[in-house]
Amino acid sequence: MVRGQIERLDATVSDVVDRTRLQVIRADELLNRTMDRIEETTEVVHKTVVSPVRHLSGLFQGVTAGLEFLLNGKRRRRGDVTVPQDEMFI
C-alpha cells in the first residue's frame, strides 16, 4: 500500500515538473517574440519618424545658415579677408 502511494506521488511530482517545464518554455517563447516585435517596432519608428525629422532639421539648418549669410554676410567686419571669386574654387 505504501509502495502504491509512493508511486502515485512520484507520478504526480513528475507531472508537475513536466507541466512546469512546458510553461517555462512557453514563457520563454512569448518573451522572445515580444522582444523581436519591440525591435521591429523600434526600427519602423526610426525609419518613418526619426530619419525624416533629422532630414528636415538639417534642411532647416541649411536654410537658416543661408539666410543668415545673405542677411548678415554683406556687412564686413574689420580683419575679414575677401577672396576674389576666381580664386575661391581653385
Backbone hydrogen bonds in HBPLUS format (Angstrom, degrees):
<---DONOR---> <-ACCEPTOR-->    atom                        ^
c    i                          cat <-CA-CA->   ^        H-A-AA   ^      H-
h    n   atom  resd res      DA  || num        DHA   H-A  angle D-A-AA Bond
n    s   type  num  typ     dist DA aas  dist angle  dist       angle   num
A0005-GLN N   A0001-MET O   3.07 MM   4  6.41 154.6  2.13 147.0 153.4     1
A0006-ILE N   A0002-VAL O   2.93 MM   4  6.20 156.8  1.99 151.8 158.1     2
A0007-GLU N   A0003-ARG O   2.97 MM   4  6.21 156.9  2.03 149.3 155.6     3
A0008-ARG N   A0004-GLY O   2.99 MM   4  6.23 155.9  2.05 146.3 152.5     4
A0009-LEU N   A0005-GLN O   2.87 MM   4  6.09 156.0  1.93 146.3 153.4     5
A0010-ASP N   A0006-ILE O   2.80 MM   4  6.00 156.3  1.86 148.3 155.2     6
A0011-ALA N   A0007-GLU O   2.92 MM   4  6.13 157.0  1.98 145.7 151.8     7
A0012-THR N   A0008-ARG O   2.89 MM   4  6.10 155.7  1.94 145.9 152.9     8
A0013-VAL N   A0009-LEU O   2.88 MM   4  6.11 164.2  1.91 153.2 157.0     9
A0014-SER N   A0010-ASP O   2.90 MM   4  6.05 161.3  1.93 149.0 154.6    10
A0015-ASP N   A0011-ALA O   2.91 MM   4  6.09 153.9  1.98 144.3 151.5    11
A0016-VAL N   A0012-THR O   2.94 MM   4  6.22 157.9  1.99 150.2 156.1    12
A0017-VAL N   A0013-VAL O   2.90 MM   4  6.13 160.9  1.94 152.4 157.5    13
A0018-ASP N   A0014-SER O   2.93 MM   4  6.12 160.0  1.97 148.3 153.7    14
A0019-ARG N   A0015-ASP O   2.93 MM   4  6.13 163.1  1.96 151.0 155.6    15
A0020-THR N   A0016-VAL O   2.89 MM   4  6.01 157.3  1.94 147.3 154.1    16
A0021-ARG N   A0017-VAL O   2.91 MM   4  6.08 158.0  1.96 147.5 153.6    17
A0022-LEU N   A0018-ASP O   2.97 MM   4  6.21 157.4  2.02 147.3 153.3    18
A0023-GLN N   A0019-ARG O   2.95 MM   4  6.21 156.0  2.01 148.0 154.3    19
A0024-VAL N   A0020-THR O   2.94 MM   4  6.19 152.4  2.02 149.0 156.6    20
A0025-ILE N   A0021-ARG O   3.01 MM   4  6.28 155.3  2.07 147.5 154.0    21
A0026-ARG N   A0022-LEU O   2.96 MM   4  6.25 159.7  2.00 148.7 154.2    22
A0027-ALA N   A0023-GLN O   2.89 MM   4  6.06 159.6  1.93 147.4 153.0    23
A0028-ASP N   A0024-VAL O   2.93 MM   4  6.11 153.8  2.00 145.4 152.6    24
A0029-GLU N   A0025-ILE O   2.97 MM   4  6.24 159.3  2.02 150.9 156.1    25
A0030-LEU N   A0026-ARG O   2.91 MM   4  6.11 160.0  1.95 150.3 156.1    26
A0031-LEU N   A0027-ALA O   2.93 MM   4  6.09 161.6  1.97 148.5 153.2    27
A0032-ASN N   A0028-ASP O   2.92 MM   4  6.14 158.5  1.97 148.2 154.3    28
A0033-ARG N   A0029-GLU O   2.92 MM   4  6.15 163.4  1.95 152.6 156.6    29
A0034-THR N   A0030-LEU O   2.92 MM   4  6.10 158.1  1.97 148.5 155.1    30
A0035-MET N   A0031-LEU O   2.93 MM   4  6.13 161.5  1.96 150.4 155.0    31
A0036-ASP N   A0032-ASN O   2.96 MM   4  6.18 156.4  2.02 147.8 154.5    32
A0037-ARG N   A0033-ARG O   2.95 MM   4  6.19 157.4  2.00 148.8 154.5    33
A0038-ILE N   A0034-THR O   2.95 MM   4  6.20 152.3  2.02 147.9 155.8    34
A0039-GLU N   A0035-MET O   2.99 MM   4  6.25 158.4  2.04 148.1 153.3    35
A0040-GLU N   A0036-ASP O   2.96 MM   4  6.23 159.7  2.00 149.3 154.8    36
A0041-THR N   A0037-ARG O   2.87 MM   4  6.01 160.5  1.90 148.0 153.6    37
A0042-THR N   A0038-ILE O   2.91 MM   4  6.09 155.1  1.98 146.9 153.8    38
A0043-GLU N   A0039-GLU O   3.01 MM   4  6.28 156.8  2.06 148.1 153.8    39
A0044-VAL N   A0040-GLU O   2.95 MM   4  6.23 159.1  2.00 150.3 156.0    40
A0045-VAL N   A0041-THR O   2.91 MM   4  6.10 166.3  1.93 153.2 156.8    41
A0046-HIS N   A0042-THR O   2.93 MM   4  6.08 156.5  1.99 145.3 152.3    42
A0047-LYS N   A0043-GLU O   2.91 MM   4  6.14 160.5  1.95 149.9 154.9    43
A0048-THR N   A0044-VAL O   2.86 MM   4  5.98 158.6  1.91 154.2 160.0    44
A0049-VAL N   A0045-VAL O   2.81 MM   4  5.45 147.3  1.92 144.1 150.5    45
A0050-VAL N   A0045-VAL O   3.38 MM   5  6.83 153.7  2.46 141.4 148.7    46
A0051-SER N   A0046-HIS O   2.99 MM   5  6.13 163.9  2.01 171.5 170.3    47
A0053-VAL N   A0049-VAL O   3.11 MM   4  6.20 156.6  2.16 148.9 156.1    48
A0054-ARG N   A0050-VAL O   2.93 MM   4  6.19 155.4  2.00 153.2 160.1    49
A0055-HIS N   A0051-SER O   2.94 MM   4  6.24 158.0  1.99 154.4 160.8    50
A0056-LEU N   A0052-PRO O   2.87 MM   4  6.10 164.9  1.89 153.1 156.8    51
A0057-SER N   A0053-VAL O   2.88 MM   4  6.03 155.7  1.93 145.9 153.3    52
A0058-GLY N   A0054-ARG O   2.91 MM   4  6.15 158.9  1.95 148.6 153.8    53
A0059-LEU N   A0055-HIS O   2.90 MM   4  6.17 155.2  1.97 148.4 155.7    54
A0060-PHE N   A0056-LEU O   2.85 MM   4  6.11 165.1  1.87 154.9 158.0    55
A0061-GLN N   A0057-SER O   2.91 MM   4  6.12 155.8  1.97 148.4 155.4    56
A0062-GLY N   A0058-GLY O   2.94 MM   4  6.14 153.0  2.02 144.8 152.1    57
A0063-VAL N   A0059-LEU O   2.92 MM   4  6.22 161.1  1.96 153.6 158.6    58
A0064-THR N   A0060-PHE O   2.83 MM   4  5.95 159.9  1.87 147.2 153.5    59
A0065-ALA N   A0061-GLN O   2.86 MM   4  6.03 159.4  1.90 145.4 151.1    60
A0066-GLY N   A0062-GLY O   2.91 MM   4  6.12 156.7  1.96 146.7 153.4    61
A0067-LEU N   A0063-VAL O   2.87 MM   4  6.11 160.9  1.90 152.1 157.0    62
A0068-GLU N   A0064-THR O   2.86 MM   4  6.06 160.3  1.90 151.2 157.0    63
A0069-PHE N   A0065-ALA O   2.95 MM   4  6.12 153.5  2.03 144.0 151.1    64
A0070-LEU N   A0066-GLY O   2.91 MM   4  6.17 161.1  1.95 149.0 154.2    65
A0071-LEU N   A0067-LEU O   2.83 MM   4  5.98 159.6  1.88 151.8 157.3    66
A0072-ASN N   A0068-GLU O   2.74 MM   4  5.55 161.6  1.77 145.9 152.4    67
A0073-GLY N   A0069-PHE O   2.62 MM   4  4.45 133.8  1.83 121.1 132.8    68
A0080-ASP N   A0077-ARG O   3.31 MM   3  5.76 163.2  2.34 127.1 128.1    69
A0087-GLU N   A0084-PRO O   3.14 MM   3  5.60 126.2  2.45 108.3 120.2    70
A0090-ILE N   A0087-GLU O   3.48 MM   3  5.40 172.9  2.49 105.5 106.4    71
